[in-house]
């Protein structure tokens, strides 16, 4: 461990200095040690810091916790990853609030060429389990890194399926690496360490308190190319993670379910809001992400478009002579209200008449 690590850990312990401010300080001073050695007026001059936060930094003088943490890291062979570390998950650097310091146990490449996050309810159905396992099995040849939160339900199924299919998988934790929550997942966590790992921004002794989970969720969303929501209600951790992925401009997918199933209500809502693309299988994911060369499917003849509602027919007619069309153009040219467009678009996707593309574009199949 380097002397610089003491200051890196200490930077995360200053009350009132969050990840956004820490990023600004590192961009200005480069090293954490230089932040603590800087003059108050130089700290205050950094955009977003000011006099009050500069005083908080200069008044900080208790490095005992940082020293204790370093001893813990060395004893348990845990790798600290600071913002400037080349092994730090580089995708997180494109987020406005990346963790200042991450703690990592494992052997997976956090900067793998292909990274997906799979999230969902803690109380999954058999359908959710089958879909999760099917998607991961379909990605075996792609050498993807599978990220999730090690929670009950879809998270655990994703991790277990990745382990079974010899894909690397990383669990992002809402607590320190001195414990595993839930406790029942200790055996799973041990398996993941053999081909994957465990990642957290929390120091040892940090419990899995409620307010830590949204922080954990932003890492799950931010370190992946795409986030896949399997099953979720309209509220809860999975929807928070999905919103984060959407706001980070990551590709967001949702697996549809029955309209009467509360476990699929959140997925359907994300699709209806045009925040998530409807996902049916791994092949579709690979095609949208550009992860494989596929032969273009032969276009269905227009005669096959039968039993369409008047609203659906309007949208299909708009798409007929175009490679793709933006949702805003559909709203304008269809002269339909927003709820009618949303309902028609969802029905057309479910019938495999249209496909959603990145950037809120749609094309006729």
RAURLIN-V499624 format. One record per residue. N is the residue number from 0. RES is the residue in one letter. PSI is psi in degrees with one decimal (* if undefined). OMEGA is omega in whole degrees, -180 to 180 (NA if undefined). Layout:
# RAURLIN-V499624
n: {N/N}
res: {RES/RES}
psi: {PSI/PSI}
omega: {OMEGA/OMEGA}
This chain:
# RAURLIN-V499624
n: {0/1/2/3/4/5/6/7/8/9/10/11/12/13/14/15/16/17/18/19/20/21/22/23/24/25/26/27/28/29/30/31/32/33/34/35/36/37/38/39/40/41/42/43/44/45/46/47/48/49/50/51/52/53/54/55/56/57/58/59/60/61/62/63/64/65/66/67/68/69/70/71/72/73/74/75/76/77/78/79/80/81/82/83/84/85/86/87/88/89/90/91/92/93/94/95/96/97/98/99/100/101/102/103/104/105/106/107/108/109/110/111/112/113/114/115/116/117/118/119/120/121/122/123/124/125/126/127/128/129/130/131/132/133/134/135/136/137/138/139/140/141/142/143/144/145/146/147/148/149/150/151/152/153/154/155/156/157/158/159/160/161/162/163/164/165/166/167/168/169/170/171/172/173/174/175/176/177/178/179/180/181/182/183/184/185/186/187/188/189/190/191/192/193/194/195/196/197/198/199/200/201/202/203/204/205/206/207/208/209/210/211/212/213/214/215/216/217/218/219/220/221/222/223/224/225/226/227/228/229/230/231/232/233/234/235/236/237/238/239/240/241/242/243/244/245/246/247/248/249/250/251/252/253/254/255/256/257/258/259/260/261/262/263/264/265/266/267/268/269/270/271/272/273/274/275/276/277/278/279/280/281/282/283/284/285/286/287/288/289/290/291/292/293/294/295/296/297/298/299/300/301/302/303/304/305/306/307/308/309/310/311/312/313/314/315/316/317/318/319/320/321/322/323/324/325/326/327/328/329/330/331/332/333/334/335/336/337/338/339/340/341/342/343/344/345/346/347/348/349/350/351/352/353/354/355/356/357/358/359/360/361/362/363/364}
res: {X/X/X/X/X/X/X/X/X/X/X/X/X/X/X/X/X/X/X/X/X/X/X/X/X/X/X/X/X/X/X/X/X/X/X/X/X/X/X/X/X/X/X/X/X/X/X/X/X/X/X/X/X/X/X/X/X/X/X/X/X/X/X/X/X/X/X/X/X/X/X/X/X/X/X/X/X/X/X/X/X/X/X/X/X/X/X/X/X/X/X/X/X/X/X/X/X/X/X/X/X/X/X/X/X/X/X/X/X/X/X/X/X/X/X/X/X/X/X/X/X/X/X/X/X/X/X/X/X/X/X/X/X/X/X/X/X/X/X/X/X/X/X/X/X/X/X/X/X/X/X/X/X/X/X/X/X/X/X/X/X/X/X/X/X/X/X/X/X/X/X/X/X/X/X/X/X/X/X/X/X/X/X/X/X/X/X/X/X/X/X/X/X/X/X/X/X/X/X/X/X/X/X/X/X/X/X/X/X/X/X/X/X/X/X/X/X/X/X/X/X/X/X/X/X/X/X/X/X/X/X/X/X/X/X/X/X/X/X/X/X/X/X/X/X/X/X/X/X/X/X/X/X/X/X/X/X/X/X/X/X/X/X/X/X/X/X/X/X/X/X/X/X/X/X/X/X/X/X/X/X/X/X/X/X/X/X/X/X/X/X/X/X/X/X/X/X/X/X/X/X/X/X/X/X/X/X/X/X/X/X/X/X/X/X/X/X/X/X/X/X/X/X/X/X/X/X/X/X/X/X/X/X/X/X/X/X/X/X/X/X/X/X/X/X/X/X/X/X/X/X/X/X/X/X/X/X/X/X/X/X/X/X/X/X}
psi: {139.2/155.5/-29.8/-30.2/-34.8/-44.2/-33.7/-44.3/-43.6/-35.4/-33.6/-7.9/-1.6/115.1/128.6/-9.4/103.8/-171.6/-34.4/-45.1/-39.0/-40.0/-42.4/-41.6/-42.2/-37.9/-31.5/-45.9/-12.6/-54.4/146.0/-38.6/-36.1/-26.1/-45.2/-25.6/-9.0/154.6/152.2/-41.6/-31.4/-36.0/-45.0/-26.6/-15.2/132.0/128.5/-2.5/-71.5/179.4/-45.5/-48.1/-33.1/-39.6/-37.8/-39.4/-46.7/-27.3/-13.9/125.0/8.8/98.2/9.1/-39.7/-40.2/-40.2/-42.0/-40.0/-40.1/-41.4/-40.2/-43.5/-42.9/-40.4/-37.4/12.0/47.1/135.1/120.2/137.3/103.3/161.8/-36.2/-0.2/131.6/-21.3/-7.3/140.6/104.7/-26.3/-29.9/-25.6/-16.5/-2.5/152.2/-17.9/53.1/148.2/136.6/-38.7/131.8/151.1/130.0/130.5/124.8/-175.6/4.3/149.4/109.3/-11.2/34.6/150.8/-29.6/116.9/127.8/148.4/133.7/125.2/164.5/-173.8/154.1/-16.7/67.2/160.3/173.0/-36.5/-45.7/-41.2/-47.0/-42.8/-44.1/-49.5/-38.9/-43.0/-45.5/-41.7/-35.4/-10.0/6.5/-43.7/-10.4/-9.9/44.8/154.9/125.5/121.2/138.7/-170.4/10.8/22.6/172.1/162.2/-133.5/-40.0/-54.5/-39.9/-41.8/-46.1/-47.2/-41.9/-38.7/-43.9/-46.3/-31.7/10.8/34.6/142.2/140.6/136.6/131.1/125.6/125.7/153.3/25.5/-179.5/166.6/8.6/1.4/169.7/130.1/129.8/153.4/-30.2/-14.8/12.6/-48.6/-39.9/-42.8/-38.7/-40.4/-39.8/-30.7/-20.6/-27.4/67.8/-129.4/-177.8/137.1/138.9/158.0/2.9/140.9/166.9/148.6/-10.2/121.0/164.1/64.3/156.3/-41.4/-10.5/-21.9/-42.0/-34.1/-43.3/-42.3/-32.8/-29.0/-43.5/-42.5/-40.8/-25.6/4.0/155.5/-35.6/143.5/131.6/120.8/119.6/-58.2/137.0/150.1/-179.9/-11.2/154.8/-178.3/-37.6/-38.0/-34.4/-46.1/-41.4/-43.8/-39.3/-45.5/-42.8/-44.5/-24.4/3.9/34.6/155.6/132.1/127.8/149.4/136.4/123.3/157.2/-168.8/140.5/-18.4/-3.0/117.0/-27.0/-17.4/-1.2/-39.8/-40.1/-46.6/-36.4/-43.0/-38.1/-44.6/-33.9/1.0/28.4/-31.8/146.4/139.1/127.5/129.9/-33.6/176.7/-34.3/-42.4/-41.6/-47.0/-37.0/-46.5/-39.3/-7.5/30.9/-3.0/154.7/122.2/148.4/131.5/135.4/141.7/128.8/137.9/146.0/151.2/-23.2/-20.1/-14.5/87.1/163.4/37.6/145.0/162.9/-38.9/-41.8/-39.2/-39.8/-44.9/-42.8/-42.0/-36.6/-33.2/-14.8/-44.6/20.3/146.3/-41.9/163.9/140.6/148.2/-36.0/-36.7/-35.2/-45.1/-44.3/-49.4/-22.1/-23.9/20.7/155.5/165.0/-39.6/-36.9/-40.7/-46.9/-45.4/-44.3/-41.5/-41.9/-45.2/-40.2/-36.4/-43.5/-30.9/4.1/30.8/-36.6/162.9/136.0/141.6/163.5/149.9/21.2/34.8/155.0/147.5/157.2/135.5/*}
omega: {-177/176/180/-178/179/-180/178/178/-179/180/-180/-176/-178/178/179/176/-179/-176/-180/179/180/179/178/-180/-180/178/-178/-173/179/-178/178/-179/-179/176/-179/-178/-177/176/-177/-177/178/176/-178/-178/180/-180/179/-179/178/-174/-174/-179/176/179/178/180/-178/-180/-178/-179/-179/-179/-176/180/179/178/179/179/179/177/179/-179/-179/-178/-174/175/179/-176/174/180/179/-179/-175/-179/180/178/176/179/-171/179/-180/-179/178/175/-177/-175/-178/175/-180/-177/178/177/-169/169/178/-178/180/174/-178/176/177/-177/-178/-179/175/171/177/-176/179/-175/174/-179/-175/173/175/178/179/178/-178/-179/180/-179/-179/180/-179/177/180/-178/-176/-177/-176/179/180/169/-178/-178/173/-171/177/178/173/173/-174/179/-177/179/179/179/-178/-180/177/178/-179/-178/177/171/178/-180/-178/176/178/-171/177/-177/-180/-178/177/-180/174/177/-3/-176/-179/-177/177/179/178/180/178/177/-178/180/179/180/-176/178/178/-173/177/172/-175/180/179/-179/178/-179/180/180/-175/-175/179/-174/175/177/177/-176/-179/176/177/-179/-171/-175/-178/173/-177/175/-179/177/-176/178/176/171/-177/177/178/-175/-179/178/176/179/179/179/178/179/179/-179/175/-179/173/174/-177/180/176/179/-179/175/178/-178/180/-176/-178/-180/178/-175/180/178/-180/179/179/178/-179/-180/-178/175/-180/173/177/-178/-180/-178/-177/-180/179/178/-179/-179/-180/-178/-179/-176/175/176/179/176/180/180/177/-178/176/177/-176/-179/-178/-180/-177/177/176/175/178/-179/179/180/179/-178/178/179/178/-175/-171/-173/-178/175/178/-179/-179/-178/-180/179/177/179/-175/-172/-179/-176/177/176/-172/-178/178/178/-178/-179/-179/-180/180/180/180/177/-180/178/180/177/178/178/175/-179/175/178/178/176/179/177/178/178/NA}
